[in-house]
């Protein structure tokens, strides 16, 4: 058994391993090569593979923040943190053994970069954070602890209808001068003001990129009060996941008025009109699941956010 650095020419084998060990988060060549390997935070030295008898049996992807684009904060804020993508290991006794060996190897990688905390995080926003419950024991045995539960939720859009109480709120909002609109270039200044004042930089970055790629304008919806933008949502995350929705953002000045629920409802309605039969998102804290449940979202996957302190 040997643990070594990933070789770029092995990408096909890694994709096969990835899709076999993480069937809930399958990856394509386009995402792997054009997105993951070119992400500014990707560190080739942190991509480790475990080889036995000439075959790649498992892999680990560790990284540390060098750019601002993922978290919307500065690298200095994560100076002592290292990040580990969920291990690519089989759910078997042999896989557990390989996973423990990789975790020990990654400890050394993070120590070399002077990290004192390891968090399980997706390298890009395309991938959900955390670890599925059946694989948690591998990490717990190696001194990781669960810090929170993460819910992935989806809603059936077949014959979707807005809840009566939410529709009443929408009607009231429209009388008060609120409008729900798709992207229009006339609103660009107000939109950018909203992103700058109300959201982390990653959301503005993704919005700009999607516009540059020519994303259809009806992939975005905004709430306006007069000429001011006070809410935003989208689907087709990074142009790679059409049914994935989010984020849903509402300006601080109008929170607590059920505008978020109305925005979610109107956006799901617009997706249903376009022929979508489901909508989902990857990540919600447990405390927020009741908010989405009011528009029909149900949890279909629960993961654990894990963290370890290096001693």
N, C-alpha and C positions, 0 to 999 in steps of 0.2 A: 504494500500500500504506500502510495506517494502523494503528497499534497504539493501542488506547484501552481505557478501562474498560468492563467488561461492564455491559450494561443489563438490569435484571431482566426486562423484557418479552421478552428474547431467549432465555428459558430453553428453549423448545421447540427452537430452532435449535441451542442448545448440546447438548441431550440427543442430538439427531440426530448432531451432530459427534462427541460423546463415543462413542456406540455404533458409529460408523463407524471411528473411529481406535483405539479400545480395545475390540475385540470380545471380548477375554478378561475384561473387567471391565464388562459392560453395566450401565447405570443406568436406574432408573425415575423417573417424575415424583415419586413419593412420597419416594424416597431423596434426589433432587436438591433438591427444594423444602423438604421437612419436616425433612431431616436435615442436608444439607450447608450450605445457606444459613442455617440457624439455629444451626450449631455455634458455640460461644463463641470459637473460634479463627479462624473465618472472617473475612477482611478484604476487604470489597468493593473496596478500592483495589488489592488484589493479584490480582484476577481480571481478566486482560487478554485481549482478543480482537484478532486480526489480521484486518482487513477489506480486501478488494480488489475493486474494481468493484461495490461495494454488497453483497458476499457475505462472510460470516464463513468464512474459510479455515482458521483455526487458533486455538488458545487456550492460555493458561497460567494456572495457579492457584498463586500464592505466598501464604504466610501465615507468621505467627510466633506463638509460644505466648503466650497471655494468660491461659489458664486451666489448671487442673491435671488436668482429666478425661481427657485423652488419654494422657499418658505416665506418670502416677502420680508425677510429681516436680514441683518448683516451677518457675514461669517463670524465676526467677533462674538456675536451672541451665542453661537454654537461652538465656540472655541474648544470646549472640553468634551464635546459630544461626538461620538462616532455612530454611524448608522449602518445597519445590517439588513439587507433584504432577506425575507424568509428563505431558509435553506432549501436547496434543490436536493431533497433526499427522499428515498422510498419510505413508505409507511410500513416498515418491517423491522425485525430485529437487526438485520444487517444495516438497514438505513439509519437506524438510531445510532449504531456504532460509528458509522461514517459521520453522522451529524455531530456527535460529541468530539470527534477528532477535528472536524472543521471549526467548531466553536473554540476549541483550544488554540487552533491556528489563528483565528480571527482576533482572539484576545491579544496575541503578540503583535498583530498588524496594528491594532488600535493603540497599544502601548507605545509602539514605535512612533506613532503620530501624537503622542502625549495626550491621549484621551482618557478621561476618567469615568465616562458614562457611555454605555452602548444602548441604543434604542433600535427597535425593529421598525424600519420605515421603508416604504417604496422609494426607489431612486427617482421616479418621475411621478407626476400626478396621474398618469395613466394607470398606475398599479395601486391597489388598496393597501393601506398600512395594516400591520398586525399579522397574527398567526391563527390559523384555524385551530379549533379546540383540540382536535385529535392529535395535533403535533406539539401542543404546549408542553407536555412532560419532558421532551428532549431539552427544552430551554430551561424549564424549572429546575431540572436536575443539575444544570450548569449555572445556577445562581441568578437566573433571570426571575423577575417577579411581574405579576400582572398589575398594570397601573390603571387600566380602564377597559371597558368593553366597547367594541366598535360594531355598529349595525349597518349592514347593507340592506336596502329596502327597494321594493318595486311595487308598481301599481298596474292593474289590468286596465287597458284603455278601450277594450272592446265594449261598445255601447256606453262609453264614459259619459256621465252626467255630473254636473257640479252639484254638490250638496246644497240643499235648500237654504240652510242658514248662511252658508258662504255666499250664495247667489244674492241673498238679501243685502249682505255687506257690500258686494260689488255694485249693486244698484244704488246704494247710499253713497258710495264713493264717487260714482259717476255724476250724481247730482251735486256733489261737493267740488267737482271740477277735476277729478282724477281721470286719467285715460290710460289704457293698456295698448301699447303700440309696438310693432316690430321696428327693426332698425331703419332709420332714415338719415341720410347724410346731413339733412338740415339740423338734426339734433346732436351732431358730433361734438360740438363744444360743450354742451350741457352733459353729455355722456362722459366725456373725459374729465370734467369737473367732478362728476359723481365718483368715478373710479379713484381719482386723486385724493378725495376727501373721505371716502367711505370704505374703501376696500384695500386689502393687501395688494402690493404691486403685481403679484402673479396673475390676478384676474384681469388687470389692464393689459398685461403682456399677452395673455392668451387671446383676449378680444382683438387686439391689434393684429396678432398673427393670423387669426381666422379671417379677418377682413382682407389681409394681404393675399391669402390663399383663395379668395373669391368665395367664401362661405355664403350660402343663401341668406338673405336678410331676415327671413322668417325663422332662422335658428336662434334669434335673439328676441327677447321681449323686455320692454322697459315700462315702468310705471312713471307717469308724469303728473305733476301738479302745476298746471299752467305750462310754463316753459322749463321748469326745473325737473330733472330726473331724480326720482326718489326710490327707485327699485330696479332690479335687474335679474334676469335668469337666462339660461341658454340650454341647448342640447347639442349633441354630437361633439363630445369632449375631445379636444385636440384634433378634430377632424377624423378621428379613428373609431369612435364608439357612438353611432347615431342615436341609439335609444337611451344613452346616458344623459341625465339632466343635472343641472347644477353648475355653479353655485346659485343659491337664491339669496339675494342681498337686498336689504332695505335700509334706507338712510336712518341714522340715529334719531333725527328730529321727528320722525313719524312712526317709530317703533311703538308697539303696544296698542296699535289700532287695528289689528287683524289684516293689515295690508299684505303681509307675507302670505297668509293663507289665500287671500284673493288672487295674488300673483301666481301662486302655484296652481290654483284651480284654472285660471284663464290660460296659463301656458300648457297645461295638460290637455285642455280642451282644444287648443290650436294644434297640438301634436296628433290628437285623435282625428281631427278634420283632415290632416295630411295623410292619414292611413296607418299611423303607428298603432300597434296593438299592445305595446307595453312601454313603460318608462322605468328607469331605475337610477339609483346612485349608489356609490360604493361605501361612503363613510358618513355616519351620524353618531354622535355621542348618545348614550342610552337616554339621557335626560331630555333629548330633543325628539325622540321617536314619536311621542304623542302628538307633536305638532304636525308631522307628516301623515300620521294615521288619520287625521281629520279629512284628508284628501284621498284616502283609500290606500296609502302605502302600507305594506306589510313587510316585516323582516324576513328575508330569505337566507341570510347568512350572518353568523355572529363570529367575530374574531376578537382576539385579545391583543391589546397593546402591551408590549413587554419592554422591560428596561433592566439593565444590569449596571451595578457600580463596580468598577475595576479597583481592586484593593492592591 
